[in-house]
């Protein structure tokens, strides 16, 4: 059997750090209020002129270097993002050209915060069917470009960043299962109203801002991820006690804690970066994965459960033997 195995990871963050104390100067909020409800202490914000593609490119270079893979060897470049550099070409195509991987398939996947997980699932299936030998999978966002910095309930939540993995076809177990879902019936609970077909808005700071019904999203996310955990374990023919690490979407510490509790895992087995990165949407899972790999916590042969939930609603997971 052919598996898609993760050879290496990479990540990139903007230099600018915005703390909760900084946000206290902008809106009626406090460090305690933000931390108690989300677990966030700070987030990164892209510099003027710094794009999603710039961040993804840096993460990709790091992953390729650590994997010992040349860009010319890639058969696929796929990017999960809701904040592409331009409408078209796909930002994955722009990154492909910068890397020198011209000629292979390259495309973006938009599944909101589940974007990287969707991209990983797509790449996994291409590898398992034999059409791809090596793939670059990225998740990257510059969500702060669509944040209304005067709206305290949402401006505290988001940050910018990128993560990447290099996959290779292997006889050794790698990605054991992926589960991808969506339900557009919840579209009004978390969305951005701006688009090409519906038209752009000239309304300053409000036409492009994220619209979110926080309490409803929280409740549905916890319930949905609970079911997703069971589905993923079953798909991988595994039990919860076989898991070494949970690497969740970094949106809210309380949601992360609820998922860990459902699995019977201690928080020492959960990778948490939401305090430093906030919600980087498609970037959050690969950022957390790379942080754990580079810190030495995650080791070869360990079992990882990756999962995410985002606007759409979308939700997705992967069971990975690292």
MIDO-926372 format. One record per residue: residue in one letter; z, x, y of N, C-alpha, C in turn. Coordinates in steps of 0.2 Angstrom, whole numbers, plus 5000, padded with zeros to 4 digits. Atoms other than C-alpha are relative to their C-alpha. Example, Ala and Ser with C-alpha at 12.3 -4.5 7.8 and 13.67 -1.06 7.14 Angstrom:
A500050044994503950624978500050045006;S499949964994503650684995500349965005;
//
This chain:
X500050044994500050005000500050045006;X500049964993499650065018500549975005;X499550024995500950055031499850035007;X500049974993500950085050500650035001;X499449975000502250215052500050035008;X499949984994502950265069500150085000;X499949935000502650455072500450025005;X499649974994503450475089500049945005;X499950044994504050385105499950035006;X500049974993503850405123500349955005;X499750054995504550325139499950035007;X500149984993504350335158500349955005;X499750044995505350275173499950025007;X500149984993505150275191500650045002;X499449964998506250395201500549965004;X499650044995506950265213500549954996;X499550045003508650185207500349955005;X499750054995509250025215500649974996;X499450025003511049985211500249935002;X499750074998512049825211500250005008;X499749994993512849895227499549995005;X500650004996511149915235499849925001;X500250075000510749725231500549965004;X499550034996512449675239499850005008;X500250004993511649725256499449955001;X500550044999510149615253500149924999;X499950075001510749455246500849994999;X499350015001512449365243500250004993;X499849985007512949445227500550055000;X499549945001514149575220499950034994;X500049965006514249705207500349974994;X499650035006515549615197499649934998;X500450065001514449455198499450014995;X500649985004512949535191500250034993;X499849975006513849645178500349954995;X499750055005514849495171499549954997;X500450055002513349385169499450034996;X500649975003511949505164500250074996;X499949945002512749675160499650065004;X500449954996511549765173500450035005;X499649974995512249895184499550035005;X500649974995510549975191499449994996;X500650015002508749965189499550055003;X500549954996507150075193499549965003;X500550034996505950025206499450055001;X500649954999504150095206499950015008;X500249984993503650185222499449975002;X500650024998502250135233499450044997;X500649975003500650165224500150024993;X499949985008501450195207499949934996;X500350065004500650075195500349994993;X499850015007501050005178499650054996;X500449955003499650115172500250075000;X499749944999500450265179500650014995;X499449995004502050235170499850004992;X500250015007501150185153499750074998;X500349945001500150345155500550064998;X499549955001501650455156500449994994;X499750015006502450375142499650024994;X500449985006500950395131499950074999;X500149935001500750575135500650034996;X499449985004502550605129500049984993;X500150025007502250505113499550044996;X500549965003500650595109500250074999;X499849935001501350765112500550014995;X499549995005502850735101499749984993;X500350025006501750655088499550064997;X500549955002500650805088499349974999;X500650045000499150685090499650015006;X500450004994497650715101499749935002;X500250064998497050575111499349984997;X500750015003495250595104500149984992;X499950025006496050555087500249924999;X499850075000496550375092499449964998;X500550055002495650225085500249945004;X499850064996496650105096500550015005;X499649994994497450095113500249935002;X499850074998498449935116500650005004;X499450004995499649895131500249925000;X499750064998500849745132500250005007;X499850014993500949695150499949945003;X500250054996501049555162499850025007;X500249974994500749665177499550065000;X500549955000499149755175499850035007;X500249974994498449875188499549965004;X500550044997496949765191499949944995;X500250055004496249605184499650024994;X500449975006494949695174499650065003;X499950005008494549815166500850004999;X499350005002496149805156500350075001;X499649944999497449935160500050054995;X500149965006497349995142499450045001;X500649975000495550045146500150065005;X499949944995496050145162500450054997;X499549955003497450235152499650044995;X500549975005496150265138499650065003;X500449954997495050355150500450065003;X499649954997496450455158500250054994;X499849965006496950515141499550044997;X500549975004495250555135499949984993;X500050035006495250435121499449955000;X500650054999493550355126499649994994;X500450025006492650255113500449964995;X499650055005494050175103500149945003;X499950074998494549995105500650015005;X499450004996495749965120500049945004;X499950074997496449805127500749995002;X499350024998497949725135500249944996;X499750065003499149595127500549975005;X499550034995500049475139500449954996;X499650045003501449395130500750005004;X499449994996502749415144500550054997;X499549955003504349505138499950024993;X500249995007503649495120499450045000;X500649975000502149595125499950064996;X500049945004502549755117500149984992;X499950025007503149665101499349974997;X500750025002501449575100499550054999;X500549945001500449735103500250044994;X499849975006501449815089499849964994;X500250055005501149665078499250014999;X500750005001499249675081499850074998;X500249935002499149865079500250014993;X499849995007500149855063499549974995;X500550035005498849735055499450035000;X500649965000497349835061500150064995;X499949945004498149985052500149984993;X499950025007498649895036499449984997;X500750025003496849825034499650065000;X500449945001496250005035499550015006;X500549994994495249985052500250055005;X499849954996496350095061500550054997;X499649955003497150265056500550025005;X499549984995498050305072499949965006;X500050044995498550195086500550025006;X499549994995499450205103500249935003;X499850074998500450055107500550015006;X499549994994501350035124500249935003;X499850064996502349915134500250025007;X499949974993502449935153500049945005;X500050054995502849835168500250035007;X499849994993503049845187500249935003;X499850074998503949675188500349995007;X499750014994504849715204499449985006;X500550024995503149685213499949935001;X500050074999503349505210500749975000;X499450034999505149485213500149985008;X499850024993505749395229500750035001;X499449974999507149505235500549965004;X499550044996507949365245500349954995;X499850055005508249255229500550044995;X499549965003509849325222500049984992;X499950025007509749235205499550044995;X500549975004508149325200499950085002;X500149934998508049485210500450054997;X499549955004509549565201499850014993;X500150005007508749545184499550054998;X500649975002507149645184499950085003;X500249934998506549835184499450024997;X500749985002505049935181500150064995;X499949955005504750055166499449994995;X500550005006503650095151500250044994;X499949975006503750145133499450004996;X500650005004502550195120500250034993;X499949975007502450235101499350024998;X500649985003501050325091500149984993;X500050025007500650245074499550034996;X500549965005499850325059500049964994;X500050035007499250245043500350054995;X499649955005500450315029500149964994;X499750035006500950285011500749995000;X499250015000502750295016500149945004;X499850064996503550135022500150015007;X500050004993503450105041500249935003;X499850074997503349935049499949964993;X499950045006503949825035499849925001;X500250074999503649655043499949995008;X500050024993503149575060500049935000;X500050074999503449395066499849995007;X500250024994502549325081500049935001;X500050074999502849155089499949995007;X500150024993502449055105500149925000;X499950074999502848885112499849985007;X500150024993501948835128500349945003;X499750064998502848675129500650025005;X499449984996504248775138499750045006;X500349964995503048845151500350005007;X499750014993503948775166500750035001;X499349975000505648865162500050075002;X500149934998504949035165499350025001;X500749994999503349075174499950035007;X500349984993502349145189499449965001;X500550054999501249015197499350035003;X500649974997499949135204499550024994;X500649985005498249165195499449995003;X500750004997496449175197499749935000;X500350075000495949005191500349955005;X499650044996497348915200500050025007;X500049984993497149015215500650055002;X499549964998498149145224500349975006;X499750034994499449105237500250055005;X499949954995499649175254500849995003;X499350014998501449115255500450064999;X499749935001502449275259500649994996;X499449995004503649325246500249944995;X499950065004503549155237499549984995;X500650025005501849135230499950044994;X500049965006502049275218500650014996;X499349995002503849265214500149974993;X499850035007504549235196500449945001;X499650065000505149055193500450004994;X499650005006506549045181500649955000;X499550055001507748905175500550044995;X499649955003509149035170500449974994;X499550035005510348925160499649984994;X500450035005508948835150499750064996;X500349945003508149005146500550034995;X499549975004509749075140500249974994;X499950045006510148935128499550004995;X500650005005508448925120499950074997;X500149935002508349115119500550024994;X499549985005509949135109499949964994;X500150045006509548985097499350034997;X500649985003507749055095500150074996;X499949935003508249235091500450004994;X499650015006509549175079499549984994;X500550025005508149095069499550064998;X500449945001507049245071500350054996;X499649955004508349355064499949994992;X500050035007508349255047499350014998;X500750005002506449245047499850084999;X500249935001506249435049500350034994;X499749975006507449485036499749974994;X500350035006506649365024499350034999;X500749975000504849435028500050074997;X500049935002505449605025500450014993;X499650005006506449555009500650045001;X499449964999508049625016500649965002;X499450044998509849575020500350045006;X499849974994510749605036500450064999;X499649945001511949735029499550064998;X500549945001510349845026499850035006;X500349974994510049865044500550055003;X499649944997510550025053500149995008;X500050014993510049975071499749945002;X500350054996509649825082499850035006;X500349984994508449865096499749945003;X500250064997508349705106499750015007;X500250004993507449655122500650005004;X499449994996508549705136499949965006;X500050054994508649555147500749985002;X499450024998510449505146500550024994;X499649975005511949585137500349944996;X499750055004512649415132499649984995;X500550015005511049375123500050054994;X500049945005511149545114500649994996;X499450005004512949525109500049944995;X500150065004512549345102499650024994;X500449995006511149415091500450054996;X499649955004512249565085500549964996;X499550045003513649435081499749964994;X500450045005512349335071499950044994;X500149965005511949485061500650044997;X499449965003513749545058500050075002;X500049934998513349705067500550015006;X499649984995514549795078499550035006;X500449984994513949845096499850075000;X500249935001513950025090499450014997;X500649995003512449985080499449975004;X500550034995511549905095499850055005;X500249954994510450005107500049955006;X500050044994510849945124499850045006;X500249964994509950005140500049955006;X500050054995510049845150500450025006;X499549984994511449925161499650045005;X500449954996510250065167499349985002;X500750014999508549985166499949935003;X500150074999508849795169499449974995;X500550035004507449685162499350035002;X500649974998505849785161499449964996;X500550045003504949645151499750044994;X500349975006503649725139500250074999;X499849935000504349895143500750014997;X499349995002506149855137500150034993;X499949985007506049875118499850074999;X500249935001505050035118500450055004;X499549964996506150105132500650014996;X499449995003507650075122499950044993;X500249975006506850135106500050085001;X500149934998506350305114500750035002;X499349974998508150325122500450014994;X499649995006508950305105499750064996;X500349945004507750425096500150065003;X499949944996507950555110500750025000;X499349985000509850545109500250024993;X499849985007509850575090500349954997;X499750065004510550405086499649984994;X500550035005509050345077499750064996;X500349955004508550455062499549974995;X500550025005507150455049500349974994;X499850035006507350335035500549945002;X499550054998508450215045499649935001;X500350064999508050025046500249975007;X499950024994507749955063499749935001;X500250064998507649775069499850005007;X500250014993506649755085499849935001;X500150074998506549585094500049995007;X500150024993506049505110499949935001;X500150074998505949335119499850005007;X500350004993504949295135499749945002;X500450064998503949175145499549984996;X500650035005502749065136500249934997;X499649955002503949045128499750044994;X500249965006503549195116500650034997;X499549965003504649275104499750044994;X500349965005504249415091500550054998;X499649955003505049545080499650044995;X500349955005504749695069500650034996;X499549965004505749765054499650074999;X500449935000505349955055500550054996;X499749945003505850095043499850065004;X500249954996505850235055499950074997;
//
